[in-house]
Amino acid sequence: MFAEAGGPHHVAHFHAYYQNEVGIYSLDPIELIAGSLPKRQHRLVEAWAELHQVELMSDWR
């Protein structure tokens, strides 16, 4: 997780990359808010994020 200097971030989120695609997922609730990933990778990212949601929110803060 990293912050872009000068970039406004209004919603807690993270980026997930797979090959040439990127999905941007909000942390609460965990859902795809921009971009896209193949269905299988999308499900894996959501499952992983649900398991690590508390840690992700802590890192965001």
CHARMM-style PDB file with segment names, atoms N, HN, CA, C and O in Angstrom:
ATOM      1  N   MET     1       0.851  -1.167   0.000  1.00  0.00      PROA
ATOM      2  CA  MET     1       0.000   0.000   0.000  1.00  0.00      PROA
ATOM      3  C   MET     1       0.897   1.230   0.000  1.00  0.00      PROA
ATOM      4  O   MET     1       1.887   1.288   0.729  1.00  0.00      PROA
ATOM      5  N   PHE     2       0.545   2.209  -0.819  1.00  0.00      PROA
ATOM      6  HN  PHE     2      -0.259   2.162  -1.411  1.00  0.00      PROA
ATOM      7  CA  PHE     2       1.325   3.440  -0.873  1.00  0.00      PROA
ATOM      8  C   PHE     2       0.401   4.596  -1.206  1.00  0.00      PROA
ATOM      9  O   PHE     2      -0.697   4.402  -1.729  1.00  0.00      PROA
ATOM     10  N   ALA     3       0.853   5.787  -0.900  1.00  0.00      PROA
ATOM     11  HN  ALA     3       1.744   5.945  -0.476  1.00  0.00      PROA
ATOM     12  CA  ALA     3       0.079   6.988  -1.205  1.00  0.00      PROA
ATOM     13  C   ALA     3       0.771   7.739  -2.339  1.00  0.00      PROA
ATOM     14  O   ALA     3       1.998   7.818  -2.398  1.00  0.00      PROA
ATOM     15  N   GLU     4      -0.037   8.279  -3.225  1.00  0.00      PROA
ATOM     16  HN  GLU     4      -1.034   8.215  -3.177  1.00  0.00      PROA
ATOM     17  CA  GLU     4       0.499   9.088  -4.311  1.00  0.00      PROA
ATOM     18  C   GLU     4       0.569  10.536  -3.830  1.00  0.00      PROA
ATOM     19  O   GLU     4      -0.431  11.099  -3.385  1.00  0.00      PROA
ATOM     20  N   ALA     5       1.730  11.118  -3.921  1.00  0.00      PROA
ATOM     21  HN  ALA     5       2.542  10.660  -4.282  1.00  0.00      PROA
ATOM     22  CA  ALA     5       1.908  12.502  -3.464  1.00  0.00      PROA
ATOM     23  C   ALA     5       0.992  13.433  -4.242  1.00  0.00      PROA
ATOM     24  O   ALA     5       0.986  13.432  -5.473  1.00  0.00      PROA
ATOM     25  N   GLY     6       0.219  14.227  -3.513  1.00  0.00      PROA
ATOM     26  HN  GLY     6       0.224  14.228  -2.513  1.00  0.00      PROA
ATOM     27  CA  GLY     6      -0.651  15.212  -4.137  1.00  0.00      PROA
ATOM     28  C   GLY     6      -1.940  14.637  -4.696  1.00  0.00      PROA
ATOM     29  O   GLY     6      -2.773  15.387  -5.203  1.00  0.00      PROA
ATOM     30  N   GLY     7      -2.126  13.329  -4.617  1.00  0.00      PROA
ATOM     31  HN  GLY     7      -1.449  12.719  -4.204  1.00  0.00      PROA
ATOM     32  CA  GLY     7      -3.338  12.716  -5.144  1.00  0.00      PROA
ATOM     33  C   GLY     7      -4.398  12.578  -4.061  1.00  0.00      PROA
ATOM     34  O   GLY     7      -4.144  11.970  -3.021  1.00  0.00      PROA
ATOM     35  N   PRO     8      -5.585  13.136  -4.293  1.00  0.00      PROA
ATOM     36  CA  PRO     8      -6.633  13.011  -3.281  1.00  0.00      PROA
ATOM     37  C   PRO     8      -7.194  11.586  -3.257  1.00  0.00      PROA
ATOM     38  O   PRO     8      -7.457  10.998  -4.306  1.00  0.00      PROA
ATOM     39  N   HSD     9      -7.369  11.055  -2.086  1.00  0.00      PROA
ATOM     40  HN  HSD     9      -7.156  11.533  -1.234  1.00  0.00      PROA
ATOM     41  CA  HSD     9      -7.959   9.730  -1.915  1.00  0.00      PROA
ATOM     42  C   HSD     9      -9.104   9.858  -0.931  1.00  0.00      PROA
ATOM     43  O   HSD     9      -8.895   9.961   0.277  1.00  0.00      PROA
ATOM     44  N   HSD    10     -10.307   9.852  -1.458  1.00  0.00      PROA
ATOM     45  HN  HSD    10     -10.477   9.768  -2.440  1.00  0.00      PROA
ATOM     46  CA  HSD    10     -11.473  10.064  -0.613  1.00  0.00      PROA
ATOM     47  C   HSD    10     -12.021   8.769  -0.031  1.00  0.00      PROA
ATOM     48  O   HSD    10     -12.661   8.781   1.021  1.00  0.00      PROA
ATOM     49  N   VAL    11     -11.777   7.659  -0.704  1.00  0.00      PROA
ATOM     50  HN  VAL    11     -11.257   7.648  -1.558  1.00  0.00      PROA
ATOM     51  CA  VAL    11     -12.277   6.360  -0.264  1.00  0.00      PROA
ATOM     52  C   VAL    11     -11.084   5.449  -0.005  1.00  0.00      PROA
ATOM     53  O   VAL    11     -10.175   5.361  -0.830  1.00  0.00      PROA
ATOM     54  N   ALA    12     -11.087   4.773   1.137  1.00  0.00      PROA
ATOM     55  HN  ALA    12     -11.826   4.844   1.807  1.00  0.00      PROA
ATOM     56  CA  ALA    12     -10.017   3.811   1.422  1.00  0.00      PROA
ATOM     57  C   ALA    12     -10.090   2.703   0.378  1.00  0.00      PROA
ATOM     58  O   ALA    12     -11.146   2.103   0.176  1.00  0.00      PROA
ATOM     59  N   HSD    13      -8.966   2.433  -0.284  1.00  0.00      PROA
ATOM     60  HN  HSD    13      -8.108   2.920  -0.119  1.00  0.00      PROA
ATOM     61  CA  HSD    13      -8.963   1.452  -1.360  1.00  0.00      PROA
ATOM     62  C   HSD    13      -7.568   0.886  -1.586  1.00  0.00      PROA
ATOM     63  O   HSD    13      -6.584   1.384  -1.040  1.00  0.00      PROA
ATOM     64  N   PHE    14      -7.502  -0.155  -2.395  1.00  0.00      PROA
ATOM     65  HN  PHE    14      -8.302  -0.560  -2.838  1.00  0.00      PROA
ATOM     66  CA  PHE    14      -6.222  -0.698  -2.831  1.00  0.00      PROA
ATOM     67  C   PHE    14      -6.337  -1.119  -4.286  1.00  0.00      PROA
ATOM     68  O   PHE    14      -7.435  -1.317  -4.807  1.00  0.00      PROA
ATOM     69  N   HSD    15      -5.184  -1.254  -4.934  1.00  0.00      PROA
ATOM     70  HN  HSD    15      -4.292  -1.094  -4.510  1.00  0.00      PROA
ATOM     71  CA  HSD    15      -5.124  -1.649  -6.336  1.00  0.00      PROA
ATOM     72  C   HSD    15      -4.623  -3.089  -6.411  1.00  0.00      PROA
ATOM     73  O   HSD    15      -3.682  -3.467  -5.712  1.00  0.00      PROA
ATOM     74  N   ALA    16      -5.257  -3.880  -7.258  1.00  0.00      PROA
ATOM     75  HN  ALA    16      -6.021  -3.573  -7.825  1.00  0.00      PROA
ATOM     76  CA  ALA    16      -4.828  -5.263  -7.493  1.00  0.00      PROA
ATOM     77  C   ALA    16      -4.485  -5.393  -8.971  1.00  0.00      PROA
ATOM     78  O   ALA    16      -5.281  -5.029  -9.837  1.00  0.00      PROA
ATOM     79  N   TYR    17      -3.296  -5.912  -9.253  1.00  0.00      PROA
ATOM     80  HN  TYR    17      -2.649  -6.207  -8.550  1.00  0.00      PROA
ATOM     81  CA  TYR    17      -2.819  -6.022 -10.625  1.00  0.00      PROA
ATOM     82  C   TYR    17      -2.745  -7.487 -11.048  1.00  0.00      PROA
ATOM     83  O   TYR    17      -2.314  -8.350 -10.283  1.00  0.00      PROA
ATOM     84  N   TYR    18      -3.175  -7.747 -12.277  1.00  0.00      PROA
ATOM     85  HN  TYR    18      -3.525  -7.046 -12.898  1.00  0.00      PROA
ATOM     86  CA  TYR    18      -3.042  -9.081 -12.862  1.00  0.00      PROA
ATOM     87  C   TYR    18      -2.741  -8.896 -14.339  1.00  0.00      PROA
ATOM     88  O   TYR    18      -3.562  -8.362 -15.084  1.00  0.00      PROA
ATOM     89  N   GLN    19      -1.577  -9.333 -14.755  1.00  0.00      PROA
ATOM     90  HN  GLN    19      -0.910  -9.767 -14.150  1.00  0.00      PROA
ATOM     91  CA  GLN    19      -1.101  -9.159 -16.128  1.00  0.00      PROA
ATOM     92  C   GLN    19      -1.238  -7.693 -16.514  1.00  0.00      PROA
ATOM     93  O   GLN    19      -0.617  -6.846 -15.871  1.00  0.00      PROA
ATOM     94  N   ASN    20      -2.017  -7.355 -17.527  1.00  0.00      PROA
ATOM     95  HN  ASN    20      -2.522  -8.042 -18.049  1.00  0.00      PROA
ATOM     96  CA  ASN    20      -2.140  -5.960 -17.962  1.00  0.00      PROA
ATOM     97  C   ASN    20      -3.403  -5.290 -17.432  1.00  0.00      PROA
ATOM     98  O   ASN    20      -3.798  -4.238 -17.936  1.00  0.00      PROA
ATOM     99  N   GLU    21      -4.037  -5.878 -16.430  1.00  0.00      PROA
ATOM    100  HN  GLU    21      -3.716  -6.733 -16.021  1.00  0.00      PROA
ATOM    101  CA  GLU    21      -5.291  -5.342 -15.912  1.00  0.00      PROA
ATOM    102  C   GLU    21      -5.112  -4.909 -14.460  1.00  0.00      PROA
ATOM    103  O   GLU    21      -4.245  -5.405 -13.740  1.00  0.00      PROA
ATOM    104  N   VAL    22      -5.963  -3.966 -14.058  1.00  0.00      PROA
ATOM    105  HN  VAL    22      -6.667  -3.564 -14.643  1.00  0.00      PROA
ATOM    106  CA  VAL    22      -5.933  -3.494 -12.677  1.00  0.00      PROA
ATOM    107  C   VAL    22      -7.368  -3.331 -12.183  1.00  0.00      PROA
ATOM    108  O   VAL    22      -8.244  -2.851 -12.902  1.00  0.00      PROA
ATOM    109  N   GLY    23      -7.579  -3.743 -10.944  1.00  0.00      PROA
ATOM    110  HN  GLY    23      -6.867  -4.133 -10.360  1.00  0.00      PROA
ATOM    111  CA  GLY    23      -8.857  -3.521 -10.289  1.00  0.00      PROA
ATOM    112  C   GLY    23      -8.616  -2.673  -9.060  1.00  0.00      PROA
ATOM    113  O   GLY    23      -7.634  -2.876  -8.346  1.00  0.00      PROA
ATOM    114  N   ILE    24      -9.495  -1.731  -8.808  1.00  0.00      PROA
ATOM    115  HN  ILE    24     -10.293  -1.566  -9.388  1.00  0.00      PROA
ATOM    116  CA  ILE    24      -9.396  -0.874  -7.631  1.00  0.00      PROA
ATOM    117  C   ILE    24     -10.565  -1.239  -6.724  1.00  0.00      PROA
ATOM    118  O   ILE    24     -11.728  -1.161  -7.121  1.00  0.00      PROA
ATOM    119  N   TYR    25     -10.233  -1.640  -5.498  1.00  0.00      PROA
ATOM    120  HN  TYR    25      -9.289  -1.704  -5.175  1.00  0.00      PROA
ATOM    121  CA  TYR    25     -11.225  -2.151  -4.555  1.00  0.00      PROA
ATOM    122  C   TYR    25     -11.325  -1.253  -3.341  1.00  0.00      PROA
ATOM    123  O   TYR    25     -10.310  -0.866  -2.761  1.00  0.00      PROA
ATOM    124  N   SER    26     -12.545  -0.920  -2.957  1.00  0.00      PROA
ATOM    125  HN  SER    26     -13.369  -1.234  -3.428  1.00  0.00      PROA
ATOM    126  CA  SER    26     -12.745  -0.174  -1.709  1.00  0.00      PROA
ATOM    127  C   SER    26     -12.592  -1.146  -0.543  1.00  0.00      PROA
ATOM    128  O   SER    26     -12.756  -2.355  -0.706  1.00  0.00      PROA
ATOM    129  N   LEU    27     -12.275  -0.607   0.632  1.00  0.00      PROA
ATOM    130  HN  LEU    27     -12.141   0.375   0.764  1.00  0.00      PROA
ATOM    131  CA  LEU    27     -12.028  -1.439   1.803  1.00  0.00      PROA
ATOM    132  C   LEU    27     -13.263  -1.647   2.675  1.00  0.00      PROA
ATOM    133  O   LEU    27     -13.349  -2.652   3.381  1.00  0.00      PROA
ATOM    134  N   ASP    28     -14.205  -0.736   2.643  1.00  0.00      PROA
ATOM    135  HN  ASP    28     -14.136   0.080   2.070  1.00  0.00      PROA
ATOM    136  CA  ASP    28     -15.389  -0.890   3.480  1.00  0.00      PROA
ATOM    137  C   ASP    28     -16.586  -0.257   2.790  1.00  0.00      PROA
ATOM    138  O   ASP    28     -16.783   0.953   2.900  1.00  0.00      PROA
ATOM    139  N   PRO    29     -17.385  -1.035   2.087  1.00  0.00      PROA
ATOM    140  CA  PRO    29     -17.309  -2.486   1.931  1.00  0.00      PROA
ATOM    141  C   PRO    29     -16.265  -2.865   0.884  1.00  0.00      PROA
ATOM    142  O   PRO    29     -15.838  -2.031   0.085  1.00  0.00      PROA
ATOM    143  N   ILE    30     -15.868  -4.114   0.901  1.00  0.00      PROA
ATOM    144  HN  ILE    30     -16.215  -4.791   1.550  1.00  0.00      PROA
ATOM    145  CA  ILE    30     -14.921  -4.604  -0.098  1.00  0.00      PROA
ATOM    146  C   ILE    30     -15.687  -4.831  -1.388  1.00  0.00      PROA
ATOM    147  O   ILE    30     -16.515  -5.736  -1.493  1.00  0.00      PROA
ATOM    148  N   GLU    31     -15.389  -3.981  -2.373  1.00  0.00      PROA
ATOM    149  HN  GLU    31     -14.716  -3.246  -2.288  1.00  0.00      PROA
ATOM    150  CA  GLU    31     -16.034  -4.116  -3.676  1.00  0.00      PROA
ATOM    151  C   GLU    31     -15.195  -3.422  -4.736  1.00  0.00      PROA
ATOM    152  O   GLU    31     -14.439  -2.496  -4.444  1.00  0.00      PROA
ATOM    153  N   LEU    32     -15.340  -3.878  -5.958  1.00  0.00      PROA
ATOM    154  HN  LEU    32     -15.955  -4.630  -6.195  1.00  0.00      PROA
ATOM    155  CA  LEU    32     -14.636  -3.296  -7.093  1.00  0.00      PROA
ATOM    156  C   LEU    32     -15.245  -1.933  -7.378  1.00  0.00      PROA
ATOM    157  O   LEU    32     -16.451  -1.827  -7.600  1.00  0.00      PROA
ATOM    158  N   ILE    33     -14.424  -0.888  -7.377  1.00  0.00      PROA
ATOM    159  HN  ILE    33     -13.444  -0.974  -7.197  1.00  0.00      PROA
ATOM    160  CA  ILE    33     -14.952   0.455  -7.639  1.00  0.00      PROA
ATOM    161  C   ILE    33     -14.464   1.014  -8.966  1.00  0.00      PROA
ATOM    162  O   ILE    33     -15.028   1.985  -9.472  1.00  0.00      PROA
ATOM    163  N   ALA    34     -13.420   0.413  -9.539  1.00  0.00      PROA
ATOM    164  HN  ALA    34     -12.962  -0.375  -9.129  1.00  0.00      PROA
ATOM    165  CA  ALA    34     -12.923   0.858 -10.845  1.00  0.00      PROA
ATOM    166  C   ALA    34     -12.048  -0.236 -11.443  1.00  0.00      PROA
ATOM    167  O   ALA    34     -11.513  -1.087 -10.733  1.00  0.00      PROA
ATOM    168  N   GLY    35     -11.918  -0.194 -12.751  1.00  0.00      PROA
ATOM    169  HN  GLY    35     -12.353   0.498 -13.328  1.00  0.00      PROA
ATOM    170  CA  GLY    35     -11.076  -1.173 -13.427  1.00  0.00      PROA
ATOM    171  C   GLY    35     -11.755  -2.528 -13.516  1.00  0.00      PROA
ATOM    172  O   GLY    35     -12.961  -2.656 -13.306  1.00  0.00      PROA
ATOM    173  N   SER    36     -10.951  -3.539 -13.832  1.00  0.00      PROA
ATOM    174  HN  SER    36      -9.971  -3.436 -14.003  1.00  0.00      PROA
ATOM    175  CA  SER    36     -11.504  -4.892 -13.932  1.00  0.00      PROA
ATOM    176  C   SER    36     -10.391  -5.917 -13.862  1.00  0.00      PROA
ATOM    177  O   SER    36      -9.241  -5.649 -14.210  1.00  0.00      PROA
ATOM    178  N   LEU    37     -10.764  -7.092 -13.404  1.00  0.00      PROA
ATOM    179  HN  LEU    37     -11.698  -7.310 -13.121  1.00  0.00      PROA
ATOM    180  CA  LEU    37      -9.886  -8.253 -13.398  1.00  0.00      PROA
ATOM    181  C   LEU    37     -10.698  -9.424 -13.943  1.00  0.00      PROA
ATOM    182  O   LEU    37     -11.928  -9.393 -13.900  1.00  0.00      PROA
ATOM    183  N   PRO    38     -10.026 -10.457 -14.456  1.00  0.00      PROA
ATOM    184  CA  PRO    38     -10.778 -11.652 -14.843  1.00  0.00      PROA
ATOM    185  C   PRO    38     -11.557 -12.190 -13.638  1.00  0.00      PROA
ATOM    186  O   PRO    38     -11.152 -11.997 -12.491  1.00  0.00      PROA
ATOM    187  N   LYS    39     -12.669 -12.859 -13.909  1.00  0.00      PROA
ATOM    188  HN  LYS    39     -12.998 -13.015 -14.840  1.00  0.00      PROA
ATOM    189  CA  LYS    39     -13.580 -13.312 -12.851  1.00  0.00      PROA
ATOM    190  C   LYS    39     -12.867 -14.092 -11.743  1.00  0.00      PROA
ATOM    191  O   LYS    39     -13.104 -13.832 -10.563  1.00  0.00      PROA
ATOM    192  N   ARG    40     -12.004 -15.038 -12.099  1.00  0.00      PROA
ATOM    193  HN  ARG    40     -11.812 -15.249 -13.057  1.00  0.00      PROA
ATOM    194  CA  ARG    40     -11.327 -15.856 -11.089  1.00  0.00      PROA
ATOM    195  C   ARG    40     -10.432 -14.996 -10.191  1.00  0.00      PROA
ATOM    196  O   ARG    40     -10.465 -15.134  -8.968  1.00  0.00      PROA
ATOM    197  N   GLN    41      -9.644 -14.121 -10.785  1.00  0.00      PROA
ATOM    198  HN  GLN    41      -9.618 -14.008 -11.779  1.00  0.00      PROA
ATOM    199  CA  GLN    41      -8.758 -13.257 -10.013  1.00  0.00      PROA
ATOM    200  C   GLN    41      -9.560 -12.276  -9.162  1.00  0.00      PROA
ATOM    201  O   GLN    41      -9.171 -11.964  -8.037  1.00  0.00      PROA
ATOM    202  N   HSD    42     -10.672 -11.794  -9.696  1.00  0.00      PROA
ATOM    203  HN  HSD    42     -10.988 -12.048 -10.610  1.00  0.00      PROA
ATOM    204  CA  HSD    42     -11.544 -10.885  -8.945  1.00  0.00      PROA
ATOM    205  C   HSD    42     -12.041 -11.571  -7.669  1.00  0.00      PROA
ATOM    206  O   HSD    42     -11.999 -10.977  -6.592  1.00  0.00      PROA
ATOM    207  N   ARG    43     -12.507 -12.807  -7.784  1.00  0.00      PROA
ATOM    208  HN  ARG    43     -12.541 -13.289  -8.659  1.00  0.00      PROA
ATOM    209  CA  ARG    43     -12.998 -13.542  -6.616  1.00  0.00      PROA
ATOM    210  C   ARG    43     -11.879 -13.788  -5.606  1.00  0.00      PROA
ATOM    211  O   ARG    43     -12.097 -13.685  -4.399  1.00  0.00      PROA
ATOM    212  N   LEU    44     -10.682 -14.113  -6.098  1.00  0.00      PROA
ATOM    213  HN  LEU    44     -10.505 -14.196  -7.079  1.00  0.00      PROA
ATOM    214  CA  LEU    44      -9.550 -14.338  -5.189  1.00  0.00      PROA
ATOM    215  C   LEU    44      -9.178 -13.062  -4.437  1.00  0.00      PROA
ATOM    216  O   LEU    44      -8.909 -13.103  -3.236  1.00  0.00      PROA
ATOM    217  N   VAL    45      -9.163 -11.949  -5.130  1.00  0.00      PROA
ATOM    218  HN  VAL    45      -9.382 -11.916  -6.105  1.00  0.00      PROA
ATOM    219  CA  VAL    45      -8.825 -10.663  -4.492  1.00  0.00      PROA
ATOM    220  C   VAL    45      -9.869 -10.318  -3.433  1.00  0.00      PROA
ATOM    221  O   VAL    45      -9.515  -9.909  -2.328  1.00  0.00      PROA
ATOM    222  N   GLU    46     -11.148 -10.478  -3.758  1.00  0.00      PROA
ATOM    223  HN  GLU    46     -11.436 -10.811  -4.656  1.00  0.00      PROA
ATOM    224  CA  GLU    46     -12.195 -10.179  -2.772  1.00  0.00      PROA
ATOM    225  C   GLU    46     -12.074 -11.071  -1.540  1.00  0.00      PROA
ATOM    226  O   GLU    46     -12.198 -10.594  -0.412  1.00  0.00      PROA
ATOM    227  N   ALA    47     -11.834 -12.359  -1.752  1.00  0.00      PROA
ATOM    228  HN  ALA    47     -11.734 -12.746  -2.669  1.00  0.00      PROA
ATOM    229  CA  ALA    47     -11.701 -13.290  -0.622  1.00  0.00      PROA
ATOM    230  C   ALA    47     -10.500 -12.920   0.237  1.00  0.00      PROA
ATOM    231  O   ALA    47     -10.586 -12.922   1.465  1.00  0.00      PROA
ATOM    232  N   TRP    48      -9.378 -12.602  -0.409  1.00  0.00      PROA
ATOM    233  HN  TRP    48      -9.308 -12.601  -1.407  1.00  0.00      PROA
ATOM    234  CA  TRP    48      -8.170 -12.215   0.327  1.00  0.00      PROA
ATOM    235  C   TRP    48      -8.428 -10.938   1.128  1.00  0.00      PROA
ATOM    236  O   TRP    48      -8.056 -10.846   2.298  1.00  0.00      PROA
ATOM    237  N   ALA    49      -9.065  -9.960   0.492  1.00  0.00      PROA
ATOM    238  HN  ALA    49      -9.368 -10.036  -0.458  1.00  0.00      PROA
ATOM    239  CA  ALA    49      -9.320  -8.681   1.159  1.00  0.00      PROA
ATOM    240  C   ALA    49     -10.254  -8.853   2.355  1.00  0.00      PROA
ATOM    241  O   ALA    49     -10.077  -8.188   3.376  1.00  0.00      PROA
ATOM    242  N   GLU    50     -11.235  -9.732   2.243  1.00  0.00      PROA
ATOM    243  HN  GLU    50     -11.378 -10.273   1.414  1.00  0.00      PROA
ATOM    244  CA  GLU    50     -12.124  -9.981   3.375  1.00  0.00      PROA
ATOM    245  C   GLU    50     -11.356 -10.563   4.557  1.00  0.00      PROA
ATOM    246  O   GLU    50     -11.616 -10.203   5.706  1.00  0.00      PROA
ATOM    247  N   LEU    51     -10.414 -11.458   4.281  1.00  0.00      PROA
ATOM    248  HN  LEU    51     -10.203 -11.750   3.348  1.00  0.00      PROA
ATOM    249  CA  LEU    51      -9.601 -12.048   5.346  1.00  0.00      PROA
ATOM    250  C   LEU    51      -8.675 -11.024   5.997  1.00  0.00      PROA
ATOM    251  O   LEU    51      -8.345 -11.148   7.177  1.00  0.00      PROA
ATOM    252  N   HSD    52      -8.257 -10.022   5.242  1.00  0.00      PROA
ATOM    253  HN  HSD    52      -8.525  -9.922   4.284  1.00  0.00      PROA
ATOM    254  CA  HSD    52      -7.266  -9.044   5.723  1.00  0.00      PROA
ATOM    255  C   HSD    52      -7.834  -7.635   5.873  1.00  0.00      PROA
ATOM    256  O   HSD    52      -7.076  -6.667   5.939  1.00  0.00      PROA
ATOM    257  N   GLN    53      -9.156  -7.511   5.928  1.00  0.00      PROA
ATOM    258  HN  GLN    53      -9.772  -8.297   5.875  1.00  0.00      PROA
ATOM    259  CA  GLN    53      -9.781  -6.191   5.947  1.00  0.00      PROA
ATOM    260  C   GLN    53      -9.318  -5.330   7.121  1.00  0.00      PROA
ATOM    261  O   GLN    53      -9.057  -4.140   6.940  1.00  0.00      PROA
ATOM    262  N   VAL    54      -9.211  -5.898   8.306  1.00  0.00      PROA
ATOM    263  HN  VAL    54      -9.422  -6.864   8.453  1.00  0.00      PROA
ATOM    264  CA  VAL    54      -8.788  -5.128   9.485  1.00  0.00      PROA
ATOM    265  C   VAL    54      -7.368  -4.601   9.282  1.00  0.00      PROA
ATOM    266  O   VAL    54      -7.087  -3.438   9.571  1.00  0.00      PROA
ATOM    267  N   GLU    55      -6.482  -5.454   8.786  1.00  0.00      PROA
ATOM    268  HN  GLU    55      -6.711  -6.398   8.551  1.00  0.00      PROA
ATOM    269  CA  GLU    55      -5.094  -5.031   8.531  1.00  0.00      PROA
ATOM    270  C   GLU    55      -5.031  -3.949   7.463  1.00  0.00      PROA
ATOM    271  O   GLU    55      -4.285  -2.979   7.599  1.00  0.00      PROA
ATOM    272  N   LEU    56      -5.813  -4.112   6.402  1.00  0.00      PROA
ATOM    273  HN  LEU    56      -6.419  -4.899   6.292  1.00  0.00      PROA
ATOM    274  CA  LEU    56      -5.821  -3.129   5.321  1.00  0.00      PROA
ATOM    275  C   LEU    56      -6.303  -1.769   5.819  1.00  0.00      PROA
ATOM    276  O   LEU    56      -5.721  -0.739   5.480  1.00  0.00      PROA
ATOM    277  N   MET    57      -7.364  -1.766   6.622  1.00  0.00      PROA
ATOM    278  HN  MET    57      -7.837  -2.603   6.897  1.00  0.00      PROA
ATOM    279  CA  MET    57      -7.861  -0.505   7.164  1.00  0.00      PROA
ATOM    280  C   MET    57      -6.841   0.137   8.086  1.00  0.00      PROA
ATOM    281  O   MET    57      -6.673   1.357   8.077  1.00  0.00      PROA
ATOM    282  N   SER    58      -6.166  -0.665   8.873  1.00  0.00      PROA
ATOM    283  HN  SER    58      -6.302  -1.655   8.881  1.00  0.00      PROA
ATOM    284  CA  SER    58      -5.120  -0.150   9.757  1.00  0.00      PROA
ATOM    285  C   SER    58      -3.985   0.469   8.944  1.00  0.00      PROA
ATOM    286  O   SER    58      -3.498   1.550   9.275  1.00  0.00      PROA
ATOM    287  N   ASP    59      -3.570  -0.210   7.889  1.00  0.00      PROA
ATOM    288  HN  ASP    59      -3.966  -1.087   7.620  1.00  0.00      PROA
ATOM    289  CA  ASP    59      -2.508   0.316   7.015  1.00  0.00      PROA
ATOM    290  C   ASP    59      -2.954   1.613   6.344  1.00  0.00      PROA
ATOM    291  O   ASP    59      -2.156   2.536   6.179  1.00  0.00      PROA
ATOM    292  N   TRP    60      -4.206   1.682   5.965  1.00  0.00      PROA
ATOM    293  HN  TRP    60      -4.854   0.932   6.100  1.00  0.00      PROA
ATOM    294  CA  TRP    60      -4.718   2.884   5.282  1.00  0.00      PROA
ATOM    295  C   TRP    60      -4.623   4.084   6.211  1.00  0.00      PROA
ATOM    296  O   TRP    60      -4.225   5.173   5.799  1.00  0.00      PROA
ATOM    297  N   ARG    61      -4.996   3.869   7.483  1.00  0.00      PROA
ATOM    298  HN  ARG    61      -5.319   2.983   7.818  1.00  0.00      PROA
ATOM    299  CA  ARG    61      -4.963   4.965   8.463  1.00  0.00      PROA
ATOM    300  C   ARG    61      -3.540   5.374   8.735  1.00  0.00      PROA
ATOM    301  OT1 ARG    61      -3.300   6.281   9.532  1.00  0.00      PROA
TER     302      ARG     61
END
